[in-house]
Protein backbone atom coordinates (compact mmCIF):
# COMPACT_ATOMS: atom_id res chain seq x y z
CA UNK A 1 0.00 0.00 0.00
CA UNK A 2 1.40 3.37 -0.94
CA UNK A 3 1.68 6.19 1.59
CA UNK A 4 -0.84 8.22 -0.45
CA UNK A 5 -3.45 5.42 -0.30
CA UNK A 6 -2.81 4.92 3.42
CA UNK A 7 -3.25 8.64 4.07
CA UNK A 8 -6.48 8.67 2.07
CA UNK A 9 -7.88 5.65 3.92
CA UNK A 10 -6.87 7.17 7.24
CA UNK A 11 -8.60 10.41 6.33
CA UNK A 12 -11.74 8.52 5.29
CA UNK A 13 -11.73 6.65 8.60
CA UNK A 14 -11.44 9.93 10.48
CA UNK A 15 -14.29 11.46 8.48
CA UNK A 16 -16.56 8.56 9.43
CA UNK A 17 -15.83 9.08 13.13
CA UNK A 18 -18.38 11.03 15.16
CA UNK A 19 -16.97 11.92 18.53
CA UNK A 20 -18.00 14.32 21.26
CA UNK A 21 -15.78 16.96 19.64
CA UNK A 22 -17.69 16.53 16.35
CA UNK A 23 -20.99 17.10 18.14
CA UNK A 24 -19.69 20.28 19.70
CA UNK A 25 -18.38 21.56 16.37
CA UNK A 26 -21.66 20.65 14.64
CA UNK A 27 -23.59 22.89 17.00
CA UNK A 28 -21.17 25.76 16.38
CA UNK A 29 -21.66 25.25 12.64
CA UNK A 30 -25.41 25.54 13.20
CA UNK A 31 -24.77 29.00 14.68
CA UNK A 32 -22.65 30.13 11.76
CA UNK A 33 -19.49 30.37 13.86
CA UNK A 34 -16.58 30.79 11.45
CA UNK A 35 -13.51 30.64 13.71
CA UNK A 36 -12.29 28.98 16.87
CA UNK A 37 -9.51 30.87 18.64
CA UNK A 38 -7.03 29.02 20.81
CA UNK A 39 -3.82 27.06 21.15
CA UNK A 40 -3.82 23.27 20.78
CA UNK A 41 -2.29 20.80 23.19
CA UNK A 42 -2.50 17.15 24.11
CA UNK A 43 -5.71 17.20 26.17
CA UNK A 44 -7.63 19.40 23.71
CA UNK A 45 -6.43 17.49 20.63
CA UNK A 46 -9.70 15.55 20.06
CA UNK A 47 -11.48 18.88 19.61
CA UNK A 48 -8.88 19.95 17.05
CA UNK A 49 -9.36 16.62 15.25
CA UNK A 50 -13.04 17.45 14.92
CA UNK A 51 -12.10 20.97 13.87
CA UNK A 52 -9.89 19.59 11.11
CA UNK A 53 -12.82 17.55 9.81
CA UNK A 54 -14.99 20.67 9.90
CA UNK A 55 -12.42 22.77 8.05
CA UNK A 56 -12.10 20.14 5.29
CA UNK A 57 -15.82 20.40 4.59
CA UNK A 58 -15.67 24.20 4.50
CA UNK A 59 -16.66 24.73 8.12
CA UNK A 60 -15.00 26.33 11.13
CA UNK A 61 -11.34 27.33 10.87
CA UNK A 62 -8.80 27.36 13.70
CA UNK A 63 -7.03 30.61 14.51
CA UNK A 64 -3.93 29.84 16.56
CA UNK A 65 -3.10 32.68 18.93
CA UNK A 66 0.34 33.15 20.44
CA UNK A 67 -0.99 33.28 24.01
CA UNK A 68 -4.33 32.10 25.32
CA UNK A 69 -5.20 35.57 26.63
CA UNK A 70 -4.81 36.80 23.06
CA UNK A 71 -7.16 34.03 21.90
CA UNK A 72 -9.87 35.25 24.28
CA UNK A 73 -9.34 38.86 23.17
CA UNK A 74 -9.66 37.74 19.53
CA UNK A 75 -12.87 35.83 20.28
CA UNK A 76 -14.24 38.95 21.98
CA UNK A 77 -13.35 41.15 19.00
CA UNK A 78 -14.94 38.65 16.63
CA UNK A 79 -18.14 38.47 18.69
CA UNK A 80 -18.41 42.26 19.07
CA UNK A 81 -18.07 42.89 15.36
CA UNK A 82 -19.78 39.86 13.82
CA UNK A 83 -22.73 39.53 16.17
CA UNK A 84 -21.99 35.82 16.42
CA UNK A 85 -20.89 33.79 19.40
CA UNK A 86 -17.17 34.06 20.07
CA UNK A 87 -15.45 30.74 20.78
CA UNK A 88 -12.03 30.18 22.35
CA UNK A 89 -10.34 27.12 23.76
CA UNK A 90 -7.23 25.89 25.49
CA UNK A 91 -5.62 22.76 26.74
CA UNK A 92 -5.62 21.91 30.42
CA UNK A 93 -3.51 23.51 33.17
CA UNK A 94 -1.61 26.68 32.24
CA UNK A 95 -3.44 26.97 28.93
CA UNK A 96 -6.69 27.34 30.84
CA UNK A 97 -5.32 29.74 33.45
CA UNK A 98 -3.91 31.91 30.65
CA UNK A 99 -7.45 32.35 29.29
CA UNK A 100 -8.80 33.90 32.47
CA UNK A 101 -7.75 37.53 31.84
CA UNK A 102 -9.32 37.59 28.38
CA UNK A 103 -12.48 35.86 29.58
CA UNK A 104 -12.75 38.34 32.46
CA UNK A 105 -12.56 41.17 29.94
CA UNK A 106 -15.44 39.71 27.94
CA UNK A 107 -17.41 39.21 31.17
CA UNK A 108 -17.05 42.86 32.17
CA UNK A 109 -17.71 44.03 28.59
CA UNK A 110 -20.80 41.82 28.26
CA UNK A 111 -19.65 39.86 25.23
CA UNK A 112 -20.98 36.32 24.60
CA UNK A 113 -18.16 33.76 24.54
CA UNK A 114 -18.11 29.97 24.68
CA UNK A 115 -14.91 29.00 26.50
CA UNK A 116 -13.80 25.38 26.18
CA UNK A 117 -10.96 23.97 28.27
CA UNK A 118 -9.72 20.41 28.41
CA UNK A 119 -9.06 18.22 31.43
CA UNK A 120 -6.86 15.21 31.91
CA UNK A 121 -8.66 11.85 31.65
CA UNK A 122 -11.23 11.18 34.37
CA UNK A 123 -9.42 8.07 35.58
CA UNK A 124 -6.29 10.14 36.18
CA UNK A 125 -7.94 12.67 38.49
CA UNK A 126 -6.14 12.90 41.83
CA UNK A 127 -3.03 11.11 40.60
CA UNK A 128 -0.95 14.22 39.86
CA UNK A 129 -1.43 13.81 36.13
CA UNK A 130 0.45 16.15 33.82
CA UNK A 131 -1.21 19.61 33.96
CA UNK A 132 -4.08 18.26 36.05
CA UNK A 133 -6.67 20.99 36.62
CA UNK A 134 -9.68 19.20 38.11
CA UNK A 135 -10.82 19.82 41.69
CA UNK A 136 -8.07 17.44 42.79
CA UNK A 137 -5.43 19.71 41.23
CA UNK A 138 -5.45 23.34 40.09
CA UNK A 139 -9.20 23.80 40.10
CA UNK A 140 -9.98 25.44 36.74
CA UNK A 141 -13.75 25.20 37.08
CA UNK A 142 -13.42 26.88 40.45
CA UNK A 143 -11.38 29.70 38.94
CA UNK A 144 -13.82 30.33 36.10
CA UNK A 145 -16.86 30.64 38.36
CA UNK A 146 -16.09 34.31 38.93
CA UNK A 147 -15.92 35.41 35.28
CA UNK A 148 -18.63 33.34 33.59
CA UNK A 149 -22.42 33.03 33.77
CA UNK A 150 -22.44 29.25 33.28
CA UNK A 151 -19.51 27.11 34.34
CA UNK A 152 -19.34 23.33 34.54
CA UNK A 153 -17.29 20.21 33.92
CA UNK A 154 -18.71 17.52 31.66
CA UNK A 155 -18.11 14.35 33.67
CA UNK A 156 -20.14 11.94 31.49
CA UNK A 157 -20.67 11.86 27.74
CA UNK A 158 -24.44 11.80 28.34
CA UNK A 159 -24.14 15.33 29.84
CA UNK A 160 -22.39 16.95 26.92
CA UNK A 161 -25.30 17.89 24.67
CA UNK A 162 -27.51 19.25 27.43
CA UNK A 163 -24.70 21.24 29.06
CA UNK A 164 -23.52 22.62 25.73
CA UNK A 165 -27.04 23.78 24.82
CA UNK A 166 -27.45 25.39 28.26
CA UNK A 167 -24.08 27.12 27.95
CA UNK A 168 -24.76 28.64 24.53
CA UNK A 169 -28.29 29.72 25.43
CA UNK A 170 -26.93 31.41 28.57
CA UNK A 171 -24.12 33.15 26.67
CA UNK A 172 -26.49 34.60 24.09
CA UNK A 173 -29.21 35.49 26.57
CA UNK A 174 -26.94 37.18 29.11
CA UNK A 175 -24.26 38.49 26.71
CA UNK A 176 -21.56 36.86 28.81
CA UNK A 177 -18.90 34.16 28.69
CA UNK A 178 -19.74 30.58 29.60
CA UNK A 179 -17.28 27.76 30.30
CA UNK A 180 -17.23 24.03 29.61
CA UNK A 181 -14.38 21.96 31.01
CA UNK A 182 -14.20 18.62 29.19
CA UNK A 183 -11.87 15.71 30.04
CA UNK A 184 -9.90 14.33 27.12
CA UNK A 185 -11.56 10.93 27.28
CA UNK A 186 -15.00 12.56 27.07
CA UNK A 187 -13.91 14.69 24.10
CA UNK A 188 -12.78 11.65 22.13
CA UNK A 189 -15.70 9.39 23.10
CA UNK A 190 -17.65 7.94 20.15
CA UNK A 191 -21.32 8.82 19.95
CA UNK A 192 -24.13 6.60 18.67
CA UNK A 193 -25.80 9.53 16.90
CA UNK A 194 -24.37 11.27 13.85
CA UNK A 195 -25.48 14.81 14.51
CA UNK A 196 -27.12 17.31 16.83
CA UNK A 197 -30.51 16.56 18.37
CA UNK A 198 -31.58 20.21 18.71
CA UNK A 199 -32.07 23.23 16.48
CA UNK A 200 -29.85 25.59 18.49
CA UNK A 201 -30.49 28.77 16.44
CA UNK A 202 -34.20 28.42 17.25
CA UNK A 203 -33.53 27.79 20.93
CA UNK A 204 -31.43 30.94 21.40
CA UNK A 205 -34.07 33.23 19.91
CA UNK A 206 -35.59 35.31 22.67
CA UNK A 207 -39.02 36.90 22.72
CA UNK A 208 -38.89 40.68 22.89
CA UNK A 209 -40.34 41.98 26.10
CA UNK A 210 -40.82 45.43 27.48
CA UNK A 211 -42.05 47.07 30.63
CA UNK A 212 -45.38 48.49 29.43
CA UNK A 213 -46.00 50.34 32.69
CA UNK A 214 -42.50 51.83 32.62
CA UNK A 215 -42.87 52.90 28.97
CA UNK A 216 -46.18 54.59 29.74
CA UNK A 217 -44.57 56.51 32.59
CA UNK A 218 -41.62 57.40 30.34
CA UNK A 219 -43.87 58.80 27.61
CA UNK A 220 -45.68 60.90 30.21
CA UNK A 221 -42.33 62.15 31.54
CA UNK A 222 -41.12 63.07 28.06
CA UNK A 223 -44.35 64.95 27.32
CA UNK A 224 -44.00 67.15 30.40
CA UNK A 225 -40.23 67.72 30.08
CA UNK A 226 -38.90 71.02 28.80
CA UNK A 227 -35.31 69.92 28.03
CA UNK A 228 -34.13 66.32 27.62
CA UNK A 229 -30.68 64.76 27.28
CA UNK A 230 -30.07 61.19 26.13
CA UNK A 231 -26.98 59.37 27.43
CA UNK A 232 -26.05 56.41 25.21
CA UNK A 233 -23.91 53.59 26.60
CA UNK A 234 -22.50 50.62 24.75
CA UNK A 235 -25.61 48.59 25.52
CA UNK A 236 -27.68 50.86 23.29
CA UNK A 237 -25.88 49.61 20.17
CA UNK A 238 -28.86 47.56 19.07
CA UNK A 239 -31.05 50.65 18.70
CA UNK A 240 -28.93 53.77 18.30
CA UNK A 241 -30.71 54.78 15.08
CA UNK A 242 -34.10 54.58 16.76
CA UNK A 243 -32.82 56.47 19.80
CA UNK A 244 -31.56 59.31 17.60
CA UNK A 245 -34.95 59.39 15.84
CA UNK A 246 -36.72 59.76 19.17
CA UNK A 247 -34.22 62.40 20.31
CA UNK A 248 -34.95 64.41 17.16
CA UNK A 249 -38.71 64.10 17.66
CA UNK A 250 -38.58 65.57 21.17
CA UNK A 251 -35.82 68.17 20.53
CA UNK A 252 -33.40 66.35 22.85
CA UNK A 253 -29.60 66.46 22.76
CA UNK A 254 -27.34 63.43 22.95
CA UNK A 255 -24.12 62.53 24.74
CA UNK A 256 -22.42 59.16 25.02
CA UNK A 257 -20.36 57.31 27.59
CA UNK A 258 -16.78 56.54 26.49
CA UNK A 259 -17.69 53.01 25.42
CA UNK A 260 -20.74 54.32 23.55
CA UNK A 261 -18.71 56.92 21.64
CA UNK A 262 -18.56 54.98 18.37
CA UNK A 263 -22.34 54.60 18.10
CA UNK A 264 -23.09 58.23 17.17
CA UNK A 265 -21.39 60.25 14.49
CA UNK A 266 -19.45 63.04 16.21
CA UNK A 267 -20.83 65.33 13.51
CA UNK A 268 -24.47 64.55 14.22
CA UNK A 269 -26.24 67.87 14.94
CA UNK A 270 -27.72 66.57 18.21
CA UNK A 271 -24.42 65.25 19.59
CA UNK A 272 -22.55 67.06 22.36
CA UNK A 273 -19.67 64.70 23.13
CA UNK A 274 -18.57 62.16 25.73
CA UNK A 275 -19.23 62.18 29.46
CA UNK A 276 -17.02 60.36 31.93
CA UNK A 277 -13.39 59.41 31.48
CA UNK A 278 -11.53 61.62 28.97
CA UNK A 279 -14.83 63.29 28.11
CA UNK A 280 -15.75 66.73 26.84
CA UNK A 281 -16.61 69.93 28.70
CA UNK A 282 -19.59 70.45 26.40
CA UNK A 283 -21.12 67.15 27.56
CA UNK A 284 -20.51 67.92 31.24
CA UNK A 285 -21.91 71.43 30.86
CA UNK A 286 -25.01 70.11 29.14
CA UNK A 287 -25.76 67.68 31.96
CA UNK A 288 -25.11 70.43 34.51
CA UNK A 289 -27.56 72.79 32.78
CA UNK A 290 -30.32 73.58 35.31
CA UNK A 291 -32.85 73.76 32.47
CA UNK A 292 -32.37 70.03 31.77
CA UNK A 293 -35.16 68.31 33.66
CA UNK A 294 -34.88 64.77 32.24
CA UNK A 295 -31.76 62.71 31.57
CA UNK A 296 -32.47 59.39 29.82
CA UNK A 297 -29.58 56.93 30.17
CA UNK A 298 -29.78 53.97 27.79
CA UNK A 299 -27.72 50.79 27.94
CA UNK A 300 -25.06 51.91 30.41
CA UNK A 301 -23.66 50.05 33.40
CA UNK A 302 -23.15 53.34 35.32
CA UNK A 303 -19.60 52.49 36.29
CA UNK A 304 -16.88 54.85 37.47
CA UNK A 305 -15.69 55.71 33.96
CA UNK A 306 -19.13 55.93 32.33
CA UNK A 307 -20.76 58.07 35.03
CA UNK A 308 -18.09 60.74 35.45
CA UNK A 309 -16.92 59.16 38.69
CA UNK A 310 -20.49 58.50 39.93
CA UNK A 311 -21.36 62.17 39.53
CA UNK A 312 -24.46 62.90 41.62
CA UNK A 313 -24.68 66.57 40.69
CA UNK A 314 -25.31 66.19 36.97
CA UNK A 315 -26.19 62.55 36.31
CA UNK A 316 -27.09 60.30 39.23
CA UNK A 317 -29.98 62.29 40.67
CA UNK A 318 -33.76 62.59 40.55
CA UNK A 319 -33.74 63.74 36.90
CA UNK A 320 -32.50 60.33 35.73
CA UNK A 321 -34.47 57.78 33.72
CA UNK A 322 -32.59 54.50 33.22
CA UNK A 323 -33.47 52.17 30.31
CA UNK A 324 -31.81 48.75 30.35
CA UNK A 325 -32.11 45.21 29.07
CA UNK A 326 -29.90 43.92 31.90
CA UNK A 327 -31.62 44.00 35.31
CA UNK A 328 -28.39 44.12 37.33
CA UNK A 329 -27.48 47.49 35.81
CA UNK A 330 -30.63 49.05 37.23
CA UNK A 331 -29.36 48.36 40.75
CA UNK A 332 -26.75 51.07 40.23
CA UNK A 333 -29.35 53.78 39.67
CA UNK A 334 -31.72 53.56 42.64
CA UNK A 335 -32.19 57.34 42.48
CA UNK A 336 -33.83 57.13 39.04
CA UNK A 337 -37.40 58.39 38.93
CA UNK A 338 -38.21 55.79 36.28
CA UNK A 339 -36.64 52.41 35.51
CA UNK A 340 -37.58 50.80 32.21
CA UNK A 341 -36.38 47.26 31.55
CA UNK A 342 -36.72 45.28 28.36
CA UNK A 343 -35.46 44.92 24.81
CA UNK A 344 -34.07 48.36 24.02
CA UNK A 345 -35.05 48.13 20.36
CA UNK A 346 -38.65 47.27 21.22
CA UNK A 347 -38.82 50.05 23.81
CA UNK A 348 -37.73 52.68 21.32
CA UNK A 349 -39.93 51.32 18.56
CA UNK A 350 -42.86 51.85 20.92
CA UNK A 351 -41.63 55.31 21.91
CA UNK A 352 -41.15 56.32 18.29
CA UNK A 353 -44.61 55.11 17.27
CA UNK A 354 -46.28 56.98 20.12
CA UNK A 355 -44.28 60.18 19.79
CA UNK A 356 -44.60 60.44 16.01
CA UNK A 357 -48.33 60.86 16.48
CA UNK A 358 -47.69 63.98 18.56
CA UNK A 359 -44.49 65.48 17.13
CA UNK A 360 -43.10 66.53 13.78
CA UNK A 361 -41.71 63.42 12.12
CA UNK A 362 -40.20 65.56 9.34
CA UNK A 363 -37.60 66.78 11.84
CA UNK A 364 -36.01 63.32 11.91
CA UNK A 365 -35.60 62.97 8.15
CA UNK A 366 -34.64 66.64 7.90
CA UNK A 367 -31.68 66.28 10.25
CA UNK A 368 -30.47 63.21 8.40
CA UNK A 369 -30.81 64.85 5.00
CA UNK A 370 -29.11 68.08 6.11
CA UNK A 371 -26.03 66.19 7.22
CA UNK A 372 -25.90 63.92 4.17
CA UNK A 373 -26.25 66.90 1.84
CA UNK A 374 -23.35 68.65 3.54
CA UNK A 375 -21.00 65.73 2.87
CA UNK A 376 -22.33 64.67 -0.53
CA UNK A 377 -18.93 65.06 -2.19
CA UNK A 378 -15.58 63.79 -0.98
CA UNK A 379 -14.23 67.34 -0.99
CA UNK A 380 -17.06 68.54 1.21
CA UNK A 381 -16.49 65.55 3.47
CA UNK A 382 -12.82 66.45 3.93
CA UNK A 383 -13.79 70.02 4.71
CA UNK A 384 -16.45 68.92 7.15
CA UNK A 385 -14.16 66.60 9.04
CA UNK A 386 -11.80 69.49 9.76
CA UNK A 387 -14.43 70.86 12.10
CA UNK A 388 -15.32 69.78 15.58
CA UNK A 389 -18.78 71.24 15.53
CA UNK A 390 -20.59 70.49 18.71
CA UNK A 391 -18.21 69.78 21.56
CA UNK A 392 -15.21 71.37 23.21
CA UNK A 393 -11.74 69.88 23.25
CA UNK A 394 -9.38 70.31 26.17
CA UNK A 395 -6.64 71.72 23.98
CA UNK A 396 -7.77 72.80 20.54
CA UNK A 397 -4.40 74.33 19.70
CA UNK A 398 -2.62 70.98 20.06
CA UNK A 399 -5.32 69.43 17.87
CA UNK A 400 -3.75 71.28 14.92
CA UNK A 401 -0.12 71.37 16.14
CA UNK A 402 2.01 69.40 13.66
CA UNK A 403 5.34 70.05 15.37
CA UNK A 404 7.77 67.34 16.43
CA UNK A 405 7.73 65.26 18.52
CA UNK A 406 4.27 64.34 17.36
CA UNK A 407 1.41 65.56 19.53
CA UNK A 408 -1.09 62.77 20.29
CA UNK A 409 -3.90 65.31 19.86
CA UNK A 410 -2.79 66.05 16.30
CA UNK A 411 -2.36 62.35 15.56
CA UNK A 412 -5.93 61.53 16.61
CA UNK A 413 -7.23 64.42 14.54
CA UNK A 414 -5.33 63.32 11.44
CA UNK A 415 -6.31 59.65 11.67
CA UNK A 416 -9.95 60.49 10.93
CA UNK A 417 -8.82 62.46 7.88
CA UNK A 418 -6.38 59.89 6.53
CA UNK A 419 -8.33 56.66 6.97
CA UNK A 420 -11.57 55.75 5.15
CA UNK A 421 -14.85 56.80 6.79
CA UNK A 422 -15.81 53.19 7.56
CA UNK A 423 -12.61 52.50 9.53
CA UNK A 424 -13.11 50.75 12.89
CA UNK A 425 -10.80 52.05 15.61
CA UNK A 426 -9.98 49.89 18.64
CA UNK A 427 -8.20 51.81 21.40
CA UNK A 428 -6.12 50.02 24.02
CA UNK A 429 -5.98 50.62 27.74
CA UNK A 430 -3.75 53.48 28.86
CA UNK A 431 -3.04 56.82 27.27
CA UNK A 432 -4.22 55.28 23.99
CA UNK A 433 -7.89 55.33 24.86
CA UNK A 434 -7.64 58.60 26.78
CA UNK A 435 -6.33 60.40 23.69
CA UNK A 436 -8.73 58.54 21.38
CA UNK A 437 -11.87 59.10 23.46
CA UNK A 438 -11.26 62.84 23.58
CA UNK A 439 -9.63 63.68 20.25
CA UNK A 440 -10.44 60.93 17.72
CA UNK A 441 -13.60 61.79 15.78
CA UNK A 442 -14.21 59.24 13.02
CA UNK A 443 -16.76 60.42 10.54
CA UNK A 444 -19.73 58.09 10.22
CA UNK A 445 -21.69 58.88 7.05
CA UNK A 446 -24.59 56.88 8.46
CA UNK A 447 -26.69 59.09 10.70
CA UNK A 448 -30.21 58.05 11.67
CA UNK A 449 -30.90 55.43 9.05
CA UNK A 450 -29.40 52.36 10.75
CA UNK A 451 -32.21 50.10 11.83
CA UNK A 452 -32.44 46.62 13.21
CA UNK A 453 -35.13 44.46 14.73
CA UNK A 454 -32.57 43.20 17.24
CA UNK A 455 -33.44 39.59 16.59
CA UNK A 456 -31.01 36.71 16.40
CA UNK A 457 -30.32 35.37 12.94
CA UNK A 458 -28.62 31.97 12.85
CA UNK A 459 -26.71 32.83 15.99
CA UNK A 460 -26.01 36.40 14.92
CA UNK A 461 -26.79 39.20 17.34
CA UNK A 462 -26.74 42.90 16.61
CA UNK A 463 -23.67 43.44 14.42
CA UNK A 464 -22.87 47.11 14.85
CA UNK A 465 -20.15 47.54 17.46
CA UNK A 466 -19.48 51.12 16.39
CA UNK A 467 -16.56 52.77 14.64
CA UNK A 468 -14.82 53.30 17.98
CA UNK A 469 -14.35 50.49 20.48
CA UNK A 470 -12.60 50.20 23.82
CA UNK A 471 -12.73 47.92 26.86
CA UNK A 472 -13.36 50.21 29.80
CA UNK A 473 -14.40 48.17 32.79
CA UNK A 474 -11.74 45.45 33.16
CA UNK A 475 -9.37 47.54 31.03
CA UNK A 476 -6.79 44.91 30.09
CA UNK A 477 -3.62 46.17 28.45
CA UNK A 478 -3.20 44.50 25.08
CA UNK A 479 -6.94 43.98 24.63
CA UNK A 480 -7.06 45.99 21.40
CA UNK A 481 -4.19 44.05 19.82
CA UNK A 482 -5.98 40.71 20.01
CA UNK A 483 -9.45 42.15 19.58
CA UNK A 484 -8.46 43.91 16.35
CA UNK A 485 -7.49 40.53 14.87
CA UNK A 486 -10.94 39.17 15.74
CA UNK A 487 -12.57 42.32 14.34
CA UNK A 488 -10.67 41.95 11.06
CA UNK A 489 -11.87 38.36 10.70
CA UNK A 490 -15.43 39.46 11.45
CA UNK A 491 -15.35 42.38 9.00
CA UNK A 492 -13.36 41.35 5.92
CA UNK A 493 -12.68 44.26 3.64
CA UNK A 494 -13.26 46.90 6.31
CA UNK A 495 -10.28 48.92 7.62
CA UNK A 496 -9.30 48.05 11.20
CA UNK A 497 -6.99 50.35 13.18
CA UNK A 498 -5.57 49.28 16.54
CA UNK A 499 -4.36 52.23 18.64
CA UNK A 500 -2.06 50.92 21.32
CA UNK A 501 0.88 51.95 23.45
CA UNK A 502 4.43 50.71 23.72
CA UNK A 503 3.63 49.11 27.09
CA UNK A 504 0.75 47.10 25.66
CA UNK A 505 2.77 46.21 22.58
CA UNK A 506 5.62 44.83 24.67
CA UNK A 507 3.04 42.84 26.61
CA UNK A 508 1.02 41.35 23.71
CA UNK A 509 2.66 42.39 20.46
CA UNK A 510 3.30 38.82 19.38
CA UNK A 511 -0.36 38.58 18.34
CA UNK A 512 0.47 40.79 15.34
CA UNK A 513 1.92 37.67 13.74
CA UNK A 514 -1.57 36.14 13.73
CA UNK A 515 -2.70 39.01 11.49
CA UNK A 516 0.38 38.41 9.35
CA UNK A 517 -0.26 34.68 9.08
CA UNK A 518 -3.85 35.17 7.94
CA UNK A 519 -3.28 38.19 5.70
CA UNK A 520 -5.38 40.58 7.78
CA UNK A 521 -4.84 44.27 6.92
CA UNK A 522 -4.88 45.52 10.52
CA UNK A 523 -3.01 48.80 11.05
CA UNK A 524 -1.29 48.84 14.44
CA UNK A 525 -0.58 52.42 15.51
CA UNK A 526 1.82 52.45 18.45
CA UNK A 527 2.06 55.55 20.65
CA UNK A 528 5.73 55.24 21.50
CA UNK A 529 6.90 57.40 24.42
CA UNK A 530 9.18 54.88 26.15
CA UNK A 531 6.99 54.75 29.24
CA UNK A 532 3.84 53.40 30.79
CA UNK A 533 2.21 56.70 29.99
CA UNK A 534 -0.92 56.52 32.13
CA UNK A 535 1.16 55.49 35.13
CA UNK A 536 3.67 58.26 34.51
CA UNK A 537 1.12 61.04 34.09
CA UNK A 538 -1.12 59.65 36.81
CA UNK A 539 1.74 59.89 39.27
CA UNK A 540 2.45 63.43 38.13
CA UNK A 541 -1.17 64.59 38.36
CA UNK A 542 -1.72 62.82 41.67
CA UNK A 543 1.43 64.20 43.33
CA UNK A 544 2.81 60.69 43.77
CA UNK A 545 6.39 59.48 43.44
CA UNK A 546 7.58 59.13 39.87
CA UNK A 547 8.63 55.50 39.72
CA UNK A 548 8.21 52.29 37.76
CA UNK A 549 6.95 53.76 34.48
CA UNK A 550 10.14 53.83 32.42
CA UNK A 551 10.41 51.58 29.36
CA UNK A 552 13.38 51.09 27.04
CA UNK A 553 13.51 52.91 23.73
CA UNK A 554 12.31 50.34 21.18
CA UNK A 555 12.12 50.62 17.41
CA UNK A 556 8.81 48.85 16.86
CA UNK A 557 9.04 49.24 13.09
CA UNK A 558 12.21 47.13 13.16
CA UNK A 559 10.54 44.68 15.52
CA UNK A 560 7.62 44.42 13.11
CA UNK A 561 9.88 43.75 10.13
CA UNK A 562 11.61 41.00 12.09
CA UNK A 563 8.20 39.33 12.40
CA UNK A 564 7.47 39.73 8.69
CA UNK A 565 5.17 42.72 9.22
CA UNK A 566 5.56 45.94 7.26
CA UNK A 567 6.65 48.71 9.63
CA UNK A 568 7.15 52.47 9.41
CA UNK A 569 8.82 54.75 11.92
CA UNK A 570 6.90 58.02 12.26
CA UNK A 571 9.12 60.73 13.78
CA UNK A 572 7.41 63.81 12.42
CA UNK A 573 4.07 64.77 10.91
CA UNK A 574 5.22 64.56 7.30
CA UNK A 575 6.29 60.94 7.78
CA UNK A 576 2.65 60.07 8.39
CA UNK A 577 1.24 62.34 5.70
CA UNK A 578 3.58 60.83 3.09
CA UNK A 579 2.17 57.32 3.57
CA UNK A 580 -0.22 55.81 1.06
CA UNK A 581 -2.99 54.96 3.52
CA UNK A 582 -5.24 53.52 0.82
CA UNK A 583 -2.53 51.04 -0.15
CA UNK A 584 -1.88 50.19 3.50
CA UNK A 585 -5.58 49.45 4.08
CA UNK A 586 -5.61 47.24 0.98
CA UNK A 587 -2.48 45.30 1.90
CA UNK A 588 -2.70 41.55 2.34
CA UNK A 589 -1.33 41.71 5.85
CA UNK A 590 -0.84 44.08 8.79
CA UNK A 591 1.14 47.31 9.04
CA UNK A 592 2.85 48.86 12.04
CA UNK A 593 3.10 52.63 12.41
CA UNK A 594 5.60 53.29 15.20
CA UNK A 595 4.72 56.88 16.16
CA UNK A 596 7.14 58.73 18.41
CA UNK A 597 4.76 60.89 20.42
CA UNK A 598 5.62 63.76 22.73
CA UNK A 599 6.13 62.15 26.16
CA UNK A 600 5.32 65.41 27.97
CA UNK A 601 1.79 65.78 26.64
CA UNK A 602 -0.64 65.04 29.47
CA UNK A 603 -3.71 62.99 28.48
CA UNK A 604 -7.22 64.09 29.57
CA UNK A 605 -7.51 61.86 32.62
CA UNK A 606 -8.44 64.31 35.39
CA UNK A 607 -11.59 62.39 36.30
CA UNK A 608 -9.60 59.27 37.17
CA UNK A 609 -7.17 61.27 39.31
CA UNK A 610 -10.02 62.96 41.16
CA UNK A 611 -11.63 59.58 41.89
CA UNK A 612 -8.36 58.18 43.24
CA UNK A 613 -7.82 61.31 45.33
CA UNK A 614 -11.27 60.97 46.90
CA UNK A 615 -10.46 57.54 48.35
Secondary structure, 3 states (H helix, E strand, C coil): CCHHHHHHHHHHHHHHCCEHHHHHHHHHHHCCCCEEEECCCHHHHHHHHHHHHHHHCCCCEEEECCCHHHHHHHHHHHHHHHCCCEEEEECCCHHHHHHHHHHHHHHHHCCCEEEEEEECCHHHCCCCCCCCCCCCCCCHHHHHCCCCCEEEEECCHHHHHHHHHHHHHHHHHHCCEEEEEEEHHHHCCECCCCCCCCCHHHHCCCCCCECHHHHHHHHHHHHCCCCEEEEECHHHHHHHHHHHHHHHHCCCEEEECHHHHHHCCCCCCCEEEECCCCCCHHHHHHHHCCCCCEEEEECCCCCCCCCCCCCCCCCCCCCEEEEECCHHHHCCCCCCCEEEEECHHHHHHHHHHHHHCCCCCHHHHHHHHHHHHHCCCHHHHHHHHCCCCCCCCCCHHHHCCCCCCECHHHHHHHHHHHCCCCCEEEECCCHHHHHHHHHCCCCCCCCCCCCCCCCCECCECCCCCCCEECCCCCCCCCHHHHHHHHHHHHCCCCCEEEEEEHHHHHHHHHHHHHHHHCCCCEEEEEEECCECHHHHHHHHHCCCCCCCCECCCCCHHHHHHHCCCEEEEECCHHHHHCCCHHHHHHCCCCEEEEEEECCCCCCCCHHHHHHHHCC
